[in-house]
Amino acid sequence: MKIRFEKKTFNFKRPGGTSRGVLTQKHAWLLSVWRSDAPWIVGIGECSIIPGLSPDFRSFEEYTKKLEDLCDDPTQDLNEWPSLKFGLETALRDLERGGKRLLFDNSFSTGERKIPINGLIWMGDVDFMQAQIDEKLQEGYTTLKLKIGAIDFEAELALLHSIRQRYNPREIQLRVDANGAFSLETALEKLAALAELDIHSIEQPIAAGQIPQMGELCRLSPLPIALDEELIGIYDRTSKIGLLDNIHPSYIILKPSLHGGIEGCQEWIQLAEERSIQWWFTSALESNIGLNAICQLAGEYENLIPQGLGTGSLYTDNIASDLRVSAGQIYLNRSTKAKF
């Protein structure tokens, strides 16, 4: 088997505000794999990173060196390199199935099924966030996810309240993501205030790594808590069990590029479901190559709640694909036969 990589830099259509700063570009490396006896069949996968969040990215030099090592020896252990693992898993699945970007045999992959998704609202000033909310509602989304923690909390509450004045929880589901922005001292008070607005859930209210405190918050919070960053860097089954049993969140949120690739996320799901913990997938801002893989992986599961997969329109220079979004659902339009 042959393998090579190519670096890609994608440019945001508009800056994406997070509690870690504003994103204007996204770096990724595309893996191509093929066999010497059939070089015309090529599998493609995406290794995508977010500096400061991805556990396997410390510098471009180190990451490039690891990619070179992977090309020399694709059988090496990548458990602690989840973005590389996800890229290689995707590329190999694609190769095995003829290089047609059909990674799983399910009703989503064949274009017969649509998956509900949330509309993502980026951090910014009130006017900017309100404009995004209006846009997503006009596009037919019934679940909105708002990044919070960047502006005054009272202003964020007022923004959420303005949505609730127009739409009740049966019409519009609201999720919020704090990205660990709350302090231990104020977290419970803020969770109570959010709960009064019938918020569906909050992702990572306090910073990751405070397991006893997060467990206590999950026990006391009037608002369901979802873990995201808390799962990063946990790769073995025993450690996953310990985390879920000690915190027991209402939800976990899975990003293959951060949480162990396809195989690692499947194990998280199994362990969560055994404990009656719900889950959903979301993108780590991958291009359409990675997004396609996550969507098809989600298609392996039934009765999905809205997933965090509406990121295909973020970039001015994304890779063409037959992924489409309509009325808050994502699907593969197989009639387009896009080559990506």
DRENDO-1510 file (C-alpha; in Angstrom, 1 decimal, always signed):
<recs>
REC; n; res; u; v; w
REC; 1; MET; +0.0; +0.0; +0.0 .
REC; 2; LYS; +1.2; +3.5; -0.8 .
REC; 3; ILE; +0.3; +6.6; +1.1 .
REC; 4; ARG; +1.1; +10.3; +0.8 .
REC; 5; PHE; -0.2; +13.6; +2.3 .
REC; 6; GLU; -1.0; +17.1; +1.2 .
REC; 7; LYS; -1.4; +20.2; +3.4 .
REC; 8; LYS; -4.6; +22.3; +2.9 .
REC; 9; THR; -5.5; +25.6; +4.5 .
REC; 10; PHE; -9.2; +26.5; +4.4 .
REC; 11; ASN; -10.4; +30.1; +4.8 .
REC; 12; PHE; -13.4; +31.0; +6.8 .
REC; 13; LYS; -16.1; +33.0; +5.0 .
REC; 14; ARG; -16.4; +35.1; +8.2 .
REC; 15; PRO; -14.3; +34.8; +11.3 .
REC; 16; GLY; -15.5; +32.2; +13.8 .
REC; 17; GLY; -15.6; +33.4; +17.4 .
REC; 18; THR; -14.8; +31.0; +20.2 .
REC; 19; SER; -13.8; +31.3; +23.8 .
REC; 20; ARG; -10.3; +30.5; +22.6 .
REC; 21; GLY; -10.2; +33.4; +20.1 .
REC; 22; VAL; -11.3; +34.1; +16.6 .
REC; 23; LEU; -10.6; +31.6; +13.8 .
REC; 24; THR; -10.0; +32.8; +10.3 .
REC; 25; GLN; -8.2; +29.7; +8.8 .
REC; 26; LYS; -8.3; +26.0; +9.3 .
REC; 27; HIS; -5.4; +23.7; +8.7 .
REC; 28; ALA; -5.7; +20.1; +7.5 .
REC; 29; TRP; -3.8; +17.4; +5.7 .
REC; 30; LEU; -5.4; +15.1; +3.2 .
REC; 31; LEU; -4.1; +11.5; +3.1 .
REC; 32; SER; -4.3; +9.5; -0.1 .
REC; 33; VAL; -3.8; +5.8; -0.1 .
REC; 34; TRP; -3.6; +3.3; -3.0 .
REC; 35; ARG; -2.3; -0.1; -3.9 .
REC; 36; SER; +0.5; -0.6; -6.4 .
REC; 37; ASP; -1.5; -3.0; -8.4 .
REC; 38; ALA; -4.5; -0.6; -8.8 .
REC; 39; PRO; -3.1; +3.0; -8.5 .
REC; 40; TRP; -6.2; +4.4; -10.1 .
REC; 41; ILE; -8.3; +3.6; -7.0 .
REC; 42; VAL; -7.5; +6.1; -4.3 .
REC; 43; GLY; -8.9; +6.5; -0.8 .
REC; 44; ILE; -8.9; +9.9; +0.8 .
REC; 45; GLY; -9.0; +10.9; +4.5 .
REC; 46; GLU; -8.6; +14.2; +6.4 .
REC; 47; CYS; -6.3; +14.8; +9.3 .
REC; 48; SER; -7.7; +18.0; +10.8 .
REC; 49; ILE; -6.4; +20.0; +13.8 .
REC; 50; ILE; -7.4; +22.9; +16.0 .
REC; 51; PRO; -4.3; +24.5; +17.6 .
REC; 52; GLY; -4.7; +24.7; +21.3 .
REC; 53; LEU; -7.4; +22.0; +21.4 .
REC; 54; SER; -6.1; +19.0; +19.4 .
REC; 55; PRO; -4.2; +16.8; +21.7 .
REC; 56; ASP; -1.9; +15.5; +19.0 .
REC; 57; PHE; -0.8; +18.9; +17.6 .
REC; 58; ARG; +2.0; +20.8; +19.2 .
REC; 59; SER; +3.8; +22.3; +16.2 .
REC; 60; PHE; +3.6; +22.1; +12.4 .
REC; 61; GLU; +7.1; +20.6; +12.3 .
REC; 62; GLU; +6.3; +17.7; +14.7 .
REC; 63; TYR; +3.0; +17.0; +13.0 .
REC; 64; THR; +4.6; +16.9; +9.6 .
REC; 65; LYS; +7.2; +14.5; +10.9 .
REC; 66; LYS; +4.6; +12.2; +12.2 .
REC; 67; LEU; +2.8; +12.3; +8.9 .
REC; 68; GLU; +6.0; +11.3; +7.2 .
REC; 69; ASP; +6.5; +8.5; +9.6 .
REC; 70; LEU; +2.9; +7.4; +8.9 .
REC; 71; CYS; +3.6; +7.2; +5.2 .
REC; 72; ASP; +6.6; +5.0; +5.9 .
REC; 73; ASP; +4.7; +2.8; +8.4 .
REC; 74; PRO; +0.9; +3.0; +8.3 .
REC; 75; THR; +0.6; +0.1; +10.7 .
REC; 76; GLN; +2.0; +2.0; +13.7 .
REC; 77; ASP; -0.1; +2.7; +16.8 .
REC; 78; LEU; -2.0; +6.0; +16.4 .
REC; 79; ASN; -4.1; +5.9; +19.5 .
REC; 80; GLU; -2.6; +9.1; +20.9 .
REC; 81; TRP; -2.8; +10.8; +17.5 .
REC; 82; PRO; -6.6; +10.9; +17.0 .
REC; 83; SER; -6.6; +13.3; +14.0 .
REC; 84; LEU; -4.2; +11.1; +12.1 .
REC; 85; LYS; -6.1; +7.9; +13.1 .
REC; 86; PHE; -9.3; +9.4; +11.8 .
REC; 87; GLY; -7.7; +10.4; +8.6 .
REC; 88; LEU; -6.1; +7.0; +8.0 .
REC; 89; GLU; -9.3; +5.1; +9.0 .
REC; 90; THR; -11.3; +7.2; +6.5 .
REC; 91; ALA; -8.8; +6.8; +3.7 .
REC; 92; LEU; -8.6; +3.0; +4.2 .
REC; 93; ARG; -12.4; +2.6; +4.3 .
REC; 94; ASP; -12.6; +4.7; +1.1 .
REC; 95; LEU; -9.9; +2.6; -0.6 .
REC; 96; GLU; -11.6; -0.7; +0.5 .
REC; 97; ARG; -14.9; +0.5; -1.1 .
REC; 98; GLY; -13.4; +1.6; -4.4 .
REC; 99; GLY; -12.4; +5.2; -3.8 .
REC; 100; LYS; -15.9; +6.6; -4.2 .
REC; 101; ARG; -16.1; +8.3; -0.7 .
REC; 102; LEU; -18.7; +5.7; +0.3 .
REC; 103; LEU; -17.4; +4.7; +3.7 .
REC; 104; PHE; -20.3; +2.8; +5.2 .
REC; 105; ASP; -23.2; +0.8; +3.8 .
REC; 106; ASN; -26.2; +2.6; +5.3 .
REC; 107; SER; -29.2; +4.6; +4.3 .
REC; 108; PHE; -27.4; +7.9; +4.7 .
REC; 109; SER; -24.5; +6.9; +2.5 .
REC; 110; THR; -26.9; +5.9; -0.3 .
REC; 111; GLY; -28.7; +9.2; -0.1 .
REC; 112; GLU; -32.0; +7.8; +1.2 .
REC; 113; ARG; -31.8; +9.3; +4.7 .
REC; 114; LYS; -31.4; +12.8; +6.1 .
REC; 115; ILE; -29.8; +13.5; +9.5 .
REC; 116; PRO; -31.1; +16.4; +11.7 .
REC; 117; ILE; -28.5; +18.9; +12.6 .
REC; 118; ASN; -28.2; +22.0; +14.8 .
REC; 119; GLY; -27.5; +25.5; +13.4 .
REC; 120; LEU; -24.3; +26.9; +14.8 .
REC; 121; ILE; -24.2; +30.4; +16.1 .
REC; 122; TRP; -20.7; +31.8; +16.5 .
REC; 123; MET; -19.6; +34.1; +19.4 .
REC; 124; GLY; -19.6; +37.8; +18.7 .
REC; 125; ASP; -21.4; +41.0; +19.7 .
REC; 126; VAL; -25.1; +40.9; +20.2 .
REC; 127; ASP; -26.0; +42.3; +16.8 .
REC; 128; PHE; -23.7; +39.7; +15.0 .
REC; 129; MET; -25.2; +36.8; +17.0 .
REC; 130; GLN; -28.7; +38.0; +16.4 .
REC; 131; ALA; -28.1; +38.2; +12.7 .
REC; 132; GLN; -26.9; +34.6; +12.7 .
REC; 133; ILE; -29.9; +33.5; +14.7 .
REC; 134; ASP; -32.3; +35.1; +12.3 .
REC; 135; GLU; -30.5; +33.6; +9.3 .
REC; 136; LYS; -30.6; +30.1; +10.8 .
REC; 137; LEU; -34.3; +30.4; +11.7 .
REC; 138; GLN; -35.1; +31.5; +8.1 .
REC; 139; GLU; -33.3; +28.5; +6.8 .
REC; 140; GLY; -35.6; +26.2; +8.7 .
REC; 141; TYR; -33.4; +25.0; +11.6 .
REC; 142; THR; -35.3; +23.9; +14.7 .
REC; 143; THR; -32.2; +23.4; +16.9 .
REC; 144; LEU; -29.7; +26.2; +17.5 .
REC; 145; LYS; -26.4; +25.9; +19.2 .
REC; 146; LEU; -24.9; +29.1; +20.6 .
REC; 147; LYS; -21.3; +29.6; +21.6 .
REC; 148; ILE; -21.4; +31.6; +24.8 .
REC; 149; GLY; -18.7; +33.0; +27.2 .
REC; 150; ALA; -17.3; +35.7; +25.0 .
REC; 151; ILE; -19.5; +38.6; +25.9 .
REC; 152; ASP; -21.3; +39.7; +29.1 .
REC; 153; PHE; -23.3; +36.8; +30.4 .
REC; 154; GLU; -26.3; +39.0; +31.0 .
REC; 155; ALA; -26.2; +40.1; +27.4 .
REC; 156; GLU; -26.1; +36.4; +26.3 .
REC; 157; LEU; -29.1; +35.7; +28.6 .
REC; 158; ALA; -31.0; +38.5; +27.0 .
REC; 159; LEU; -30.3; +37.2; +23.6 .
REC; 160; LEU; -31.5; +33.7; +24.5 .
REC; 161; HIS; -34.5; +35.3; +26.2 .
REC; 162; SER; -35.4; +37.1; +22.9 .
REC; 163; ILE; -35.5; +33.7; +21.1 .
REC; 164; ARG; -37.7; +32.2; +23.8 .
REC; 165; GLN; -40.1; +35.1; +23.6 .
REC; 166; ARG; -40.7; +34.2; +19.9 .
REC; 167; TYR; -40.3; +30.4; +20.0 .
REC; 168; ASN; -41.2; +27.9; +22.7 .
REC; 169; PRO; -39.1; +24.8; +23.4 .
REC; 170; ARG; -41.3; +22.6; +21.2 .
REC; 171; GLU; -40.6; +25.0; +18.2 .
REC; 172; ILE; -36.9; +25.8; +18.8 .
REC; 173; GLN; -34.5; +23.7; +20.8 .
REC; 174; LEU; -31.6; +25.8; +22.2 .
REC; 175; ARG; -28.2; +24.4; +23.1 .
REC; 176; VAL; -25.3; +26.4; +24.4 .
REC; 177; ASP; -21.6; +25.7; +24.5 .
REC; 178; ALA; -19.4; +27.4; +27.1 .
REC; 179; ASN; -16.1; +25.8; +26.1 .
REC; 180; GLY; -15.1; +25.7; +29.8 .
REC; 181; ALA; -15.6; +29.5; +30.2 .
REC; 182; PHE; -17.5; +29.4; +33.6 .
REC; 183; SER; -15.6; +29.6; +36.9 .
REC; 184; LEU; -16.3; +27.1; +39.6 .
REC; 185; GLU; -17.7; +29.9; +41.8 .
REC; 186; THR; -20.3; +31.1; +39.3 .
REC; 187; ALA; -21.1; +28.0; +37.3 .
REC; 188; LEU; -24.1; +26.7; +39.2 .
REC; 189; GLU; -25.7; +30.2; +39.4 .
REC; 190; LYS; -25.3; +30.6; +35.6 .
REC; 191; LEU; -26.6; +27.1; +34.9 .
REC; 192; ALA; -29.8; +27.9; +37.0 .
REC; 193; ALA; -30.3; +31.1; +35.0 .
REC; 194; LEU; -30.0; +29.2; +31.7 .
REC; 195; ALA; -32.3; +26.5; +32.9 .
REC; 196; GLU; -35.1; +29.1; +33.3 .
REC; 197; LEU; -35.0; +29.6; +29.5 .
REC; 198; ASP; -35.6; +25.9; +28.8 .
REC; 199; ILE; -32.2; +25.3; +27.4 .
REC; 200; HIS; -31.7; +21.8; +26.1 .
REC; 201; SER; -28.2; +21.3; +27.4 .
REC; 202; ILE; -24.8; +23.1; +28.0 .
REC; 203; GLU; -21.5; +21.8; +26.7 .
REC; 204; GLN; -18.5; +21.9; +29.0 .
REC; 205; PRO; -19.5; +24.6; +31.5 .
REC; 206; ILE; -16.2; +24.5; +33.3 .
REC; 207; ALA; -12.7; +23.8; +32.1 .
REC; 208; ALA; -11.8; +20.1; +31.5 .
REC; 209; GLY; -9.7; +18.2; +34.0 .
REC; 210; GLN; -11.7; +19.0; +37.1 .
REC; 211; ILE; -13.4; +15.6; +37.3 .
REC; 212; PRO; -14.8; +15.8; +40.9 .
REC; 213; GLN; -16.1; +19.3; +40.4 .
REC; 214; MET; -17.7; +18.4; +37.0 .
REC; 215; GLY; -19.3; +15.4; +38.6 .
REC; 216; GLU; -20.8; +17.6; +41.4 .
REC; 217; LEU; -22.1; +20.0; +38.8 .
REC; 218; CYS; -23.8; +17.2; +36.9 .
REC; 219; ARG; -25.5; +16.1; +40.1 .
REC; 220; LEU; -26.6; +19.5; +41.1 .
REC; 221; SER; -27.3; +21.3; +37.8 .
REC; 222; PRO; -30.9; +22.0; +36.8 .
REC; 223; LEU; -29.6; +22.0; +33.2 .
REC; 224; PRO; -28.4; +18.8; +31.4 .
REC; 225; ILE; -24.6; +18.9; +31.0 .
REC; 226; ALA; -22.7; +17.5; +27.9 .
REC; 227; LEU; -19.0; +16.7; +28.0 .
REC; 228; ASP; -16.8; +17.6; +25.0 .
REC; 229; GLU; -13.3; +18.7; +25.9 .
REC; 230; GLU; -13.4; +16.5; +28.9 .
REC; 231; LEU; -13.1; +13.4; +26.7 .
REC; 232; ILE; -9.9; +14.6; +24.9 .
REC; 233; GLY; -6.8; +12.6; +25.7 .
REC; 234; ILE; -8.6; +9.6; +27.0 .
REC; 235; TYR; -8.0; +6.6; +24.8 .
REC; 236; ASP; -8.2; +3.4; +26.8 .
REC; 237; ARG; -11.4; +1.7; +27.7 .
REC; 238; THR; -10.7; +1.6; +31.4 .
REC; 239; SER; -10.1; +5.4; +31.6 .
REC; 240; LYS; -13.3; +6.0; +29.5 .
REC; 241; ILE; -15.3; +3.9; +32.0 .
REC; 242; GLY; -13.8; +5.8; +34.9 .
REC; 243; LEU; -14.6; +9.2; +33.5 .
REC; 244; LEU; -18.2; +8.3; +32.6 .
REC; 245; ASP; -18.8; +6.7; +36.0 .
REC; 246; ASN; -17.3; +9.5; +38.0 .
REC; 247; ILE; -19.0; +12.3; +36.2 .
REC; 248; HIS; -22.1; +10.7; +34.6 .
REC; 249; PRO; -23.1; +13.5; +32.3 .
REC; 250; SER; -26.4; +13.7; +30.5 .
REC; 251; TYR; -24.6; +13.7; +27.1 .
REC; 252; ILE; -21.2; +13.3; +25.5 .
REC; 253; ILE; -20.3; +15.0; +22.3 .
REC; 254; LEU; -18.0; +13.1; +19.9 .
REC; 255; LYS; -15.5; +14.5; +17.4 .
REC; 256; PRO; -13.5; +11.7; +15.7 .
REC; 257; SER; -10.5; +14.0; +15.1 .
REC; 258; LEU; -10.3; +14.7; +18.9 .
REC; 259; HIS; -11.8; +11.6; +20.5 .
REC; 260; GLY; -10.0; +8.6; +19.0 .
REC; 261; GLY; -11.1; +8.4; +15.4 .
REC; 262; ILE; -13.9; +6.2; +14.2 .
REC; 263; GLU; -13.0; +3.3; +16.4 .
REC; 264; GLY; -12.6; +5.4; +19.5 .
REC; 265; CYS; -15.9; +7.1; +19.0 .
REC; 266; GLN; -17.7; +3.8; +18.5 .
REC; 267; GLU; -16.3; +2.7; +21.9 .
REC; 268; TRP; -17.4; +5.9; +23.6 .
REC; 269; ILE; -20.9; +5.4; +22.2 .
REC; 270; GLN; -21.1; +1.8; +23.4 .
REC; 271; LEU; -20.0; +2.7; +26.9 .
REC; 272; ALA; -22.3; +5.7; +27.1 .
REC; 273; GLU; -25.3; +3.8; +26.0 .
REC; 274; GLU; -24.6; +1.1; +28.6 .
REC; 275; ARG; -24.9; +3.9; +31.2 .
REC; 276; SER; -28.0; +5.6; +29.6 .
REC; 277; ILE; -25.9; +8.6; +28.6 .
REC; 278; GLN; -27.0; +10.1; +25.3 .
REC; 279; TRP; -24.6; +11.4; +22.7 .
REC; 280; TRP; -24.2; +13.2; +19.4 .
REC; 281; PHE; -21.5; +13.7; +16.8 .
REC; 282; THR; -20.1; +17.1; +15.8 .
REC; 283; SER; -17.4; +18.2; +13.4 .
REC; 284; ALA; -14.0; +19.6; +14.6 .
REC; 285; LEU; -14.4; +22.1; +11.7 .
REC; 286; GLU; -13.2; +19.6; +9.1 .
REC; 287; SER; -13.5; +20.2; +5.4 .
REC; 288; ASN; -16.1; +18.3; +3.4 .
REC; 289; ILE; -13.8; +15.2; +3.3 .
REC; 290; GLY; -13.9; +14.8; +7.1 .
REC; 291; LEU; -17.5; +16.0; +7.4 .
REC; 292; ASN; -18.6; +13.4; +4.9 .
REC; 293; ALA; -16.9; +10.6; +7.0 .
REC; 294; ILE; -18.5; +11.8; +10.2 .
REC; 295; CYS; -22.0; +12.0; +8.6 .
REC; 296; GLN; -21.7; +8.5; +7.2 .
REC; 297; LEU; -20.5; +7.3; +10.6 .
REC; 298; ALA; -23.6; +8.9; +12.2 .
REC; 299; GLY; -25.7; +7.1; +9.6 .
REC; 300; GLU; -24.8; +3.8; +11.3 .
REC; 301; TYR; -27.0; +4.8; +14.2 .
REC; 302; GLU; -30.8; +5.1; +14.4 .
REC; 303; ASN; -33.1; +7.6; +16.1 .
REC; 304; LEU; -30.5; +10.4; +16.1 .
REC; 305; ILE; -31.0; +13.6; +18.0 .
REC; 306; PRO; -29.8; +16.7; +16.1 .
REC; 307; GLN; -26.1; +16.3; +15.3 .
REC; 308; GLY; -23.4; +19.1; +15.1 .
REC; 309; LEU; -22.7; +18.5; +11.4 .
REC; 310; GLY; -23.7; +21.8; +9.7 .
REC; 311; THR; -20.2; +23.0; +9.0 .
REC; 312; GLY; -19.8; +22.4; +5.3 .
REC; 313; SER; -20.5; +26.0; +4.3 .
REC; 314; LEU; -17.9; +27.6; +6.6 .
REC; 315; TYR; -15.1; +28.0; +4.0 .
REC; 316; THR; -14.7; +30.0; +0.9 .
REC; 317; ASP; -12.6; +27.3; -0.6 .
REC; 318; ASN; -14.0; +24.0; +0.7 .
REC; 319; ILE; -13.7; +20.8; -1.3 .
REC; 320; ALA; -16.7; +20.2; -3.5 .
REC; 321; SER; -19.0; +17.4; -2.3 .
REC; 322; ASP; -22.5; +16.1; -2.6 .
REC; 323; LEU; -23.4; +16.9; +1.0 .
REC; 324; ARG; -26.4; +19.2; +1.1 .
REC; 325; VAL; -28.2; +21.0; +3.9 .
REC; 326; SER; -31.9; +21.8; +3.8 .
REC; 327; ALA; -34.4; +22.8; +6.6 .
REC; 328; GLY; -32.0; +21.8; +9.3 .
REC; 329; GLN; -31.1; +18.4; +7.9 .
REC; 330; ILE; -28.0; +17.1; +6.1 .
REC; 331; TYR; -28.0; +14.5; +3.3 .
REC; 332; LEU; -26.0; +13.2; +0.4 .
REC; 333; ASN; -27.4; +14.2; -3.0 .
REC; 334; ARG; -26.2; +11.2; -5.0 .
REC; 335; SER; -27.7; +12.6; -8.2 .
REC; 336; THR; -24.9; +15.2; -8.4 .
REC; 337; LYS; -22.1; +12.6; -8.4 .
REC; 338; ALA; -19.6; +15.2; -7.2 .
REC; 339; LYS; -16.0; +14.0; -7.3 .
REC; 340; PHE; -14.3; +15.0; -4.1 .
</recs>
